[in-house]
Amino acid sequence: MDYKKLQLSIRTTGLGKTSEQWRQEIKEEMSRASQWERKF
């Protein structure tokens, strides 16, 4: 899970997002990741 967070932070770094947008994106990414984990 930490690896996925790291990937996300690398992708969003420098895009000028507000922390709120950042948190929202992390939440979406985490839900996608958990859906994948349930599938496999």
N, CA, C and O atoms as CSV, one atom per row, in Angstrom:
chain,resi,resn,atom,element,x,y,z
A,1,MET,N,N,0.833,-1.199,0.000
A,1,MET,CA,C,0.000,0.000,0.000
A,1,MET,C,C,0.876,1.261,0.000
A,1,MET,O,O,0.585,2.223,-0.711
A,2,ASP,N,N,1.945,1.250,0.798
A,2,ASP,CA,C,2.835,2.409,0.837
A,2,ASP,C,C,3.462,2.663,-0.532
A,2,ASP,O,O,3.669,3.810,-0.929
A,3,TYR,N,N,3.759,1.589,-1.238
A,3,TYR,CA,C,4.329,1.716,-2.580
A,3,TYR,C,C,3.376,2.460,-3.511
A,3,TYR,O,O,3.796,3.307,-4.299
A,4,LYS,N,N,2.081,2.132,-3.408
A,4,LYS,CA,C,1.084,2.794,-4.242
A,4,LYS,C,C,0.981,4.271,-3.887
A,4,LYS,O,O,0.846,5.120,-4.769
A,5,LYS,N,N,1.044,4.578,-2.583
A,5,LYS,CA,C,1.008,5.974,-2.161
A,5,LYS,C,C,2.210,6.724,-2.706
A,5,LYS,O,O,2.091,7.868,-3.147
A,6,LEU,N,N,3.366,6.080,-2.676
A,6,LEU,CA,C,4.590,6.687,-3.178
A,6,LEU,C,C,4.454,6.981,-4.674
A,6,LEU,O,O,4.805,8.066,-5.138
A,7,GLN,N,N,3.942,6.005,-5.415
A,7,GLN,CA,C,3.721,6.198,-6.848
A,7,GLN,C,C,2.810,7.389,-7.094
A,7,GLN,O,O,3.076,8.213,-7.969
A,8,LEU,N,N,1.734,7.478,-6.318
A,8,LEU,CA,C,0.778,8.560,-6.481
A,8,LEU,C,C,1.431,9.896,-6.183
A,8,LEU,O,O,1.226,10.867,-6.911
A,9,SER,N,N,2.218,9.951,-5.116
A,9,SER,CA,C,2.845,11.226,-4.763
A,9,SER,C,C,3.857,11.646,-5.828
A,9,SER,O,O,4.001,12.836,-6.110
A,10,ILE,N,N,4.552,10.688,-6.412
A,10,ILE,CA,C,5.488,11.004,-7.494
A,10,ILE,C,C,4.727,11.575,-8.691
A,10,ILE,O,O,5.164,12.545,-9.310
A,11,ARG,N,N,3.593,10.966,-9.006
A,11,ARG,CA,C,2.806,11.430,-10.147
A,11,ARG,C,C,2.248,12.831,-9.925
A,11,ARG,O,O,2.198,13.631,-10.860
A,12,THR,N,N,1.826,13.140,-8.692
A,12,THR,CA,C,1.153,14.416,-8.456
A,12,THR,C,C,2.123,15.540,-8.116
A,12,THR,O,O,1.739,16.709,-8.145
A,13,THR,N,N,3.361,15.212,-7.798
A,13,THR,CA,C,4.331,16.238,-7.443
A,13,THR,C,C,4.544,17.199,-8.603
A,13,THR,O,O,4.761,16.780,-9.740
A,14,GLY,N,N,4.481,18.496,-8.303
A,14,GLY,CA,C,4.769,19.499,-9.321
A,14,GLY,C,C,3.596,19.840,-10.216
A,14,GLY,O,O,3.751,20.624,-11.153
A,15,LEU,N,N,2.434,19.278,-9.959
A,15,LEU,CA,C,1.290,19.592,-10.807
A,15,LEU,C,C,0.486,20.767,-10.249
A,15,LEU,O,O,-0.508,21.177,-10.847
A,16,GLY,N,N,0.908,21.303,-9.118
A,16,GLY,CA,C,0.250,22.476,-8.556
A,16,GLY,C,C,-1.122,22.196,-7.984
A,16,GLY,O,O,-1.993,23.065,-7.995
A,17,LYS,N,N,-1.318,20.995,-7.488
A,17,LYS,CA,C,-2.610,20.664,-6.889
A,17,LYS,C,C,-2.684,21.200,-5.468
A,17,LYS,O,O,-1.672,21.301,-4.776
A,18,THR,N,N,-3.893,21.543,-5.045
A,18,THR,CA,C,-4.081,21.920,-3.647
A,18,THR,C,C,-4.078,20.649,-2.811
A,18,THR,O,O,-4.257,19.551,-3.338
A,19,SER,N,N,-3.877,20.799,-1.524
A,19,SER,CA,C,-3.832,19.615,-0.667
A,19,SER,C,C,-5.183,18.892,-0.667
A,19,SER,O,O,-5.236,17.675,-0.486
A,20,GLU,N,N,-6.264,19.633,-0.868
A,20,GLU,CA,C,-7.593,19.017,-0.916
A,20,GLU,C,C,-7.716,18.126,-2.149
A,20,GLU,O,O,-8.191,16.994,-2.050
A,21,GLN,N,N,-7.298,18.617,-3.293
A,21,GLN,CA,C,-7.322,17.816,-4.517
A,21,GLN,C,C,-6.439,16.593,-4.343
A,21,GLN,O,O,-6.767,15.496,-4.796
A,22,TRP,N,N,-5.316,16.805,-3.679
A,22,TRP,CA,C,-4.355,15.748,-3.432
A,22,TRP,C,C,-4.969,14.640,-2.603
A,22,TRP,O,O,-4.856,13.459,-2.932
A,23,ARG,N,N,-5.635,15.047,-1.500
A,23,ARG,CA,C,-6.284,14.061,-0.624
A,23,ARG,C,C,-7.370,13.308,-1.376
A,23,ARG,O,O,-7.505,12.094,-1.219
A,24,GLN,N,N,-8.144,14.014,-2.191
A,24,GLN,CA,C,-9.214,13.373,-2.960
A,24,GLN,C,C,-8.631,12.325,-3.901
A,24,GLN,O,O,-9.159,11.220,-4.025
A,25,GLU,N,N,-7.540,12.686,-4.557
A,25,GLU,CA,C,-6.928,11.767,-5.509
A,25,GLU,C,C,-6.369,10.536,-4.801
A,25,GLU,O,O,-6.481,9.419,-5.306
A,26,ILE,N,N,-5.774,10.741,-3.643
A,26,ILE,CA,C,-5.257,9.607,-2.864
A,26,ILE,C,C,-6.406,8.682,-2.488
A,26,ILE,O,O,-6.279,7.461,-2.571
A,27,LYS,N,N,-7.530,9.265,-2.073
A,27,LYS,CA,C,-8.691,8.460,-1.684
A,27,LYS,C,C,-9.172,7.611,-2.863
A,27,LYS,O,O,-9.454,6.423,-2.704
A,28,GLU,N,N,-9.264,8.224,-4.039
A,28,GLU,CA,C,-9.702,7.487,-5.232
A,28,GLU,C,C,-8.729,6.371,-5.562
A,28,GLU,O,O,-9.132,5.255,-5.889
A,29,GLU,N,N,-7.448,6.683,-5.475
A,29,GLU,CA,C,-6.425,5.694,-5.793
A,29,GLU,C,C,-6.481,4.524,-4.816
A,29,GLU,O,O,-6.326,3.369,-5.212
A,30,MET,N,N,-6.705,4.832,-3.531
A,30,MET,CA,C,-6.779,3.785,-2.511
A,30,MET,C,C,-7.991,2.890,-2.760
A,30,MET,O,O,-7.898,1.674,-2.596
A,31,SER,N,N,-9.117,3.468,-3.149
A,31,SER,CA,C,-10.300,2.642,-3.385
A,31,SER,C,C,-10.091,1.769,-4.611
A,31,SER,O,O,-10.517,0.614,-4.621
A,32,ARG,N,N,-9.442,2.299,-5.649
A,32,ARG,CA,C,-9.120,1.475,-6.816
A,32,ARG,C,C,-8.210,0.321,-6.428
A,32,ARG,O,O,-8.403,-0.811,-6.873
A,33,ALA,N,N,-7.219,0.614,-5.595
A,33,ALA,CA,C,-6.278,-0.415,-5.173
A,33,ALA,C,C,-6.994,-1.503,-4.374
A,33,ALA,O,O,-6.726,-2.689,-4.566
A,34,SER,N,N,-7.897,-1.111,-3.486
A,34,SER,CA,C,-8.582,-2.123,-2.684
A,34,SER,C,C,-9.546,-2.951,-3.532
A,34,SER,O,O,-9.751,-4.133,-3.255
A,35,GLN,N,N,-10.134,-2.350,-4.553
A,35,GLN,CA,C,-10.982,-3.121,-5.462
A,35,GLN,C,C,-10.152,-4.186,-6.169
A,35,GLN,O,O,-10.592,-5.326,-6.318
A,36,TRP,N,N,-8.965,-3.816,-6.600
A,36,TRP,CA,C,-8.063,-4.758,-7.257
A,36,TRP,C,C,-7.688,-5.886,-6.319
A,36,TRP,O,O,-7.665,-7.051,-6.716
A,37,GLU,N,N,-7.390,-5.539,-5.062
A,37,GLU,CA,C,-6.984,-6.561,-4.092
A,37,GLU,C,C,-8.120,-7.542,-3.815
A,37,GLU,O,O,-7.888,-8.729,-3.592
A,38,ARG,N,N,-9.363,-7.026,-3.833
A,38,ARG,CA,C,-10.502,-7.931,-3.635
A,38,ARG,C,C,-10.663,-8.891,-4.816
A,38,ARG,O,O,-11.035,-10.050,-4.631
A,39,LYS,N,N,-10.383,-8.409,-6.024
A,39,LYS,CA,C,-10.530,-9.248,-7.220
A,39,LYS,C,C,-9.532,-10.408,-7.230
A,39,LYS,O,O,-9.853,-11.508,-7.680
A,40,PHE,N,N,-8.313,-10.150,-6.726
A,40,PHE,CA,C,-7.272,-11.160,-6.859
A,40,PHE,C,C,-6.853,-11.780,-5.543
A,40,PHE,O,O,-5.980,-12.648,-5.519
